[in-house]
Amino acid sequence: MADGISSFWGPVTSTIECCEKNYAYSSYIAEFYNTISNVPGILLALIGLVNALRQRFEKRFSVLHISNMILAIGSMLYHATLQHVQQQSDETPMVWEILLYMYILYSPDWHYRSTMPTFLFLYGAAFAAAHAFLRFGIGFKVHYVILCLLCIPRMYKYYIHTEDTAAKRIAKWYVATILVGSVCWFCDRVFCKRISQWPVNPQGHALWHVFMSFNSYCANTFLMFCRAQQRGWNPKVKYFLGVLPYVKIEKPKEQ
């Protein structure tokens, strides 16, 4: 939203603004809460990355955690500046990340190993170039939702073939966080005028960031568990500080 103190970054050039007063706390940060709410995403991705590297999971999971961090940093830049270039540093990694999820979900049963990563890489590069010049609006959202929907059947298949109760609980947390986060996002977008009149703004978009941070972490952890099962690594769900789940594996000695 407009108003607030003077802007360091100049006039807003992004195509989307959230229900938060611009530059309310600093001339360097346009949307304060929407910016700092990406910090949990960076920290959770870092924890996941350390676990993946420490236990020598496949490189795809290290790249996945790094992509989560890149997305969170891009989102911070976008909400801090509300500039169109930074908006693309948020939206383009969203597509790259979901393409990576598609690869992890579908590649185990893909018989031609080189075709899928090659196609997804070229698709991601083509999208980035097209998005930079054409500035997709609603088309971006529709495209992103379609990509997400393509992941659901495979994710559900993994869920029903997983017997471990703790792993299934992680999958349920994945569903719960995306549902609650989506409600926060929707209310922030649709009821902004009404919310702006409240004594306290609940910062629905910032809450969306927080819930999606845990959503990504749960998705990554569940997929790491499923992949470890496929490789015969005897995965078990453990808890960091008794709260945050992670996957502990036991590889055969020859691996």
Salt bridges, closest charged atoms under 4 A:
GLU31 OE1 - HIS79 ND1 2.63
GLU58 OE2 - ARG60 NH2 3.74
GLU58 OE1 - ARG227 NE 2.71
GLU58 OE2 - ARG231 NH1 2.87
GLU91 OE1 - HIS131 NE2 2.70
ASP109 OD2 - ARG154 NH2 2.39
ASP109 OD2 - LYS157 NZ 3.84
